[in-house]
Amino acid sequence: MHVAAAPVVRPLLKWAGGKRQLLPRLSVYYPRAFTRYIEPFFGSGAVFFHLAATGRLDGREAELADVNPDLIGCYRAVRDETPRVLAALSRLEREHRAEGDDCYYDVRDRRFNPRRAALLAAHDAESAAAMYPADLAAMVIFLNRTGFNGLFRLNRQGGFNVPAGRYNEPRICDPEHVRHVAETFGRSGVSLEYRGFEETLARAREGDFVYCDPPYAPLSRTASFAHYTAGGFTPFDQWRLQQAVVAACGRGAQIVLSNSSAPEIVRAYSTREARKAGLKVHVVPARRAINSRATARGVVDELIVTNVKGSLEAIKPVMLKADVRPARARRGGSD
């Protein structure tokens, strides 16, 4: 008897720093056994969806967290109010086909930003994420599918300010995909939480598998895409993350972390305390997909930092011997 394979669910949203392209390299570092999965910077959730699709989360809890209330609110609405999200998304798709960029800017400036601002003015961010309405969630998906490079970027006033992208016929409403995403989020033991990374990492204990994908440290002054929240992600936040990761390692959590190859990140995870926690820094090439200039997109070095043991046999020796200096430093020039 033929048994249909479970659908391979891809992420719902494009996200700066999304890890779909890096999955073949990241998956080498997955622990062979773990009790619970924790992700403090959920974003597009590429690693979560990969683990779910390959059966690695079967029978396990998964705690998915982020401090972007729009992200968590959108995902909860998709999970809990799937038909209403799809109905609103279908209407937006019809409008966009008829009006193009005019529709995009009308949704961004006259609907999404005012409605979002009112929600956050009336409630704290955690409460706003918990009561995020289906039509606002549909706008998040719409703007993600039709905005420039799928960015979610806020200005200092907290307004979404991404310009329209250049797409001929973007697929805005994909009911089958949205339903599969909703079903994956609705699995027993899966939780979506508005929660900071320190609190989330503090919950990690022995046997847990924690994947951290923070906003990357910029390689140059103009390369930062850390404004997923109005406050951004600062060098001090990177240091706080390092401290929280080291502490989680001390409690027995199995950590995999990705970040840029910025010198300060290499130093942070090469300290004595990091090494004592069992953390090792590995360099992997990755394709830079988000940049305002197409010519600036290409292969760059990224870091995978992990204390996972027993998963290095599949890695080619040349990767283990890689120089941990940034690519531009090895070339002897600038970007």
C-alpha positions in Angstrom: 0.0 0.0 0.0 1.4 3.4 -1.0 1.6 5.9 1.9 1.8 9.6 0.8 4.8 11.4 2.2 4.3 14.2 4.6 4.5 17.6 2.9 7.8 19.4 3.2 6.8 22.7 4.7 8.9 25.7 3.8 8.9 28.9 5.9 5.9 31.2 5.6 7.9 34.4 5.5 11.1 35.6 3.9 13.3 37.0 6.6 16.7 38.8 6.5 19.2 36.1 7.5 16.8 33.2 6.8 18.7 29.9 6.9 17.2 27.8 4.1 20.3 28.1 2.0 22.5 27.2 5.0 20.5 24.2 6.1 22.8 21.6 4.5 25.7 22.9 6.5 23.8 23.7 9.7 22.2 20.2 9.8 25.7 18.6 10.2 25.8 20.2 13.6 22.3 19.0 14.8 22.7 16.9 17.9 22.1 13.2 17.4 19.7 13.1 20.4 17.8 15.8 22.3 14.8 16.1 24.5 13.3 19.5 23.6 14.0 22.1 20.8 14.3 25.8 21.7 14.7 28.7 19.3 15.1 32.2 20.8 15.3 34.2 17.5 12.6 32.5 15.5 12.5 34.7 12.4 11.4 32.6 9.4 11.9 29.3 11.3 13.8 27.5 8.6 15.6 25.2 11.0 12.3 24.4 12.9 10.5 23.5 9.7 13.4 21.4 8.6 13.5 19.5 11.9 9.7 19.0 11.7 9.8 17.8 8.1 12.5 15.3 8.8 10.7 13.9 11.8 13.3 15.1 14.3 10.6 16.9 16.4 8.2 13.9 16.6 7.2 13.5 20.2 9.3 16.5 21.3 8.3 19.9 22.6 9.4 23.0 20.6 9.6 26.4 22.2 9.7 29.1 19.5 10.3 32.7 20.7 11.0 36.2 19.3 10.6 39.8 20.4 9.0 40.9 17.2 5.3 41.2 18.1 4.3 41.3 14.5 6.1 38.0 13.7 4.7 36.1 16.7 1.3 37.7 16.3 1.2 36.8 12.6 2.2 33.2 13.2 -0.4 32.8 16.0 -3.1 34.2 13.8 -2.1 31.8 11.0 -2.3 28.9 13.5 -5.5 29.9 15.2 -7.5 31.7 12.5 -6.4 30.2 9.3 -9.6 30.7 7.3 -9.8 34.4 8.2 -6.1 35.0 7.4 -6.6 33.3 4.0 -9.7 35.3 3.2 -8.0 38.6 4.0 -4.9 37.5 2.0 -7.0 36.6 -1.0 -8.6 40.0 -1.0 -5.2 41.7 -0.9 -3.9 39.5 -3.7 -6.9 40.6 -5.9 -6.2 44.3 -5.1 -2.5 44.0 -5.8 -3.2 42.4 -9.2 -5.4 45.3 -10.1 -3.4 48.2 -8.6 0.2 47.0 -8.3 2.5 49.3 -6.3 -0.3 51.7 -5.5 -1.9 48.9 -3.5 1.3 48.1 -1.7 1.8 51.7 -0.5 -1.8 52.0 0.4 -1.6 48.9 2.6 1.7 49.9 4.1 0.9 53.5 4.9 -2.9 53.8 5.3 -3.7 50.4 6.7 -0.9 48.4 8.3 1.2 51.2 10.0 -1.8 53.0 11.5 -3.5 49.8 12.6 -0.3 48.4 14.0 0.5 51.7 15.8 -3.0 51.8 17.4 -2.6 48.2 18.6 0.8 48.8 20.2 -0.4 52.1 21.7 -3.3 50.3 23.4 -1.4 47.3 24.6 2.1 46.2 25.5 4.0 44.2 22.9 3.3 40.8 24.5 -0.4 41.5 24.7 -0.5 42.8 21.1 1.2 39.6 19.9 -1.5 37.6 21.8 -4.4 39.5 20.2 -3.0 40.1 16.7 -6.0 40.2 14.3 -6.2 38.0 11.3 -6.4 40.9 8.8 -3.3 42.5 10.2 -1.5 39.1 10.0 -2.6 38.9 6.3 -1.0 42.4 5.8 2.3 41.1 7.3 2.3 38.3 4.8 1.3 40.5 1.9 4.0 43.1 2.7 6.5 40.3 3.0 5.6 38.8 -0.4 5.5 42.2 -2.2 8.1 44.3 -0.4 11.7 44.8 -1.3 13.6 41.5 -0.7 11.1 40.4 1.9 12.5 42.7 4.5 10.8 43.5 7.8 12.4 46.8 8.7 11.2 49.5 11.2 12.3 53.1 11.4 13.1 54.7 14.7 9.5 55.7 15.2 8.5 52.0 14.9 6.9 52.4 11.4 7.4 49.7 8.7 9.2 51.5 5.9 10.3 48.9 3.3 9.6 50.0 -0.3 7.8 47.9 -2.8 9.7 45.1 -4.5 10.1 44.5 -8.2 8.0 41.4 -8.8 5.9 40.7 -11.9 3.3 38.3 -10.4 4.1 37.5 -6.8 2.3 34.6 -5.2 0.6 36.4 -2.4 -2.1 33.9 -1.3 -1.0 30.2 -1.3 -3.8 28.4 0.7 -2.1 25.0 0.8 1.2 26.4 2.0 -0.5 28.5 4.7 -2.5 25.5 5.9 0.6 23.4 6.1 2.3 26.1 8.2 -0.7 26.4 10.5 -0.7 22.6 11.0 3.0 22.6 11.8 2.6 25.3 14.4 -0.5 23.5 15.7 1.4 20.3 16.6 1.2 19.1 20.1 4.0 20.6 22.2 4.8 23.5 19.9 4.6 26.9 21.5 5.0 30.4 20.0 6.0 33.0 22.6 6.7 36.7 22.6 9.8 36.4 24.8 13.4 37.8 24.9 16.4 35.7 24.2 17.8 35.9 27.7 14.6 34.6 29.3 14.3 31.9 26.6 17.9 30.7 26.9 17.5 30.7 30.7 14.9 28.0 30.3 17.3 25.7 28.5 18.5 22.7 30.4 20.4 19.4 30.0 19.5 17.6 26.8 17.8 20.6 25.1 18.8 21.5 21.6 19.0 25.3 21.2 19.4 27.0 17.9 20.3 30.8 18.0 20.1 32.9 14.9 20.4 36.5 16.2 20.6 39.6 14.0 24.0 39.3 12.6 26.8 41.7 13.6 27.5 43.9 10.6 30.7 43.4 8.6 30.7 47.1 7.8 29.0 50.3 8.9 26.4 50.0 6.1 25.8 46.2 6.3 23.5 46.0 9.3 19.9 44.6 9.0 19.3 44.4 12.7 16.2 46.6 12.9 13.5 43.9 13.1 12.4 45.8 16.2 12.6 49.6 16.6 15.5 49.2 19.1 17.7 47.1 16.8 20.3 44.7 18.1 23.5 46.3 19.5 27.0 45.1 20.2 26.0 45.0 23.9 23.1 42.7 22.9 25.6 40.4 21.2 27.7 40.3 24.4 24.5 39.6 26.4 23.8 36.7 24.1 27.3 35.3 24.5 26.8 35.3 28.2 23.4 33.6 28.0 24.8 31.0 25.6 27.7 30.2 27.9 25.4 29.8 30.8 23.1 27.5 28.9 26.1 25.3 27.9 26.9 25.1 31.6 23.5 23.7 32.3 24.0 21.0 29.7 22.1 22.5 26.7 23.3 21.6 23.2 23.8 24.9 21.4 24.1 25.7 17.7 24.5 29.4 16.9 25.0 31.2 13.6 26.4 34.7 13.1 28.5 36.8 10.8 32.3 36.5 10.7 32.7 40.0 12.2 35.9 40.1 14.3 34.0 40.9 17.5 31.9 37.7 17.1 35.0 35.6 16.5 36.5 37.0 19.7 33.4 36.7 21.7 33.1 32.9 21.1 36.9 32.3 21.3 37.3 33.5 24.9 38.5 31.3 27.7 35.0 31.0 29.1 33.5 30.1 25.8 36.1 27.4 25.2 35.6 26.1 28.7 31.8 25.8 27.9 32.8 23.5 25.0 32.0 26.1 22.3 33.9 25.9 19.0 33.9 28.3 16.1 33.5 26.9 12.6 33.6 28.9 9.4 31.2 28.2 6.5 30.6 29.9 3.2 27.1 31.3 2.8 25.4 33.3 0.1 24.4 36.9 1.0 20.9 37.4 -0.3 19.9 40.7 1.2 21.6 43.8 -0.1 20.4 47.0 -1.8 23.0 46.4 -4.5 22.7 43.2 -6.5 26.5 43.2 -7.1 27.2 43.1 -3.4 25.3 39.8 -3.0 27.5 36.8 -3.0 29.4 34.2 -1.0 30.7 35.4 2.4 32.0 33.7 5.5 29.6 33.0 8.3 30.2 31.4 11.7 28.6 28.3 13.2 29.3 28.2 16.9 28.5 25.0 18.8 29.2 22.8 21.8 27.5 19.8 20.1 29.7 16.7 20.3 29.8 13.7 18.0 28.5 15.6 14.9 31.8 16.5 13.3 32.6 13.2 11.5 30.7 14.3 8.3 32.6 17.6 8.0 35.4 17.8 5.5 38.8 18.4 7.1 39.3 21.6 5.1 36.3 23.1 6.9 37.7 22.3 10.3 41.0 24.0 9.4 39.4 27.1 8.0 40.9 30.4 9.0 38.5 32.2 11.3 39.4 35.7 10.0 36.8 37.4 7.9 37.1 36.8 4.2 37.9 40.4 3.4 40.8 40.3 5.9 42.2 37.1 4.3 42.0 38.8 0.9 43.9 41.8 2.2 41.3 44.3 1.0 37.9 45.7 1.7 34.5 44.7 0.4 
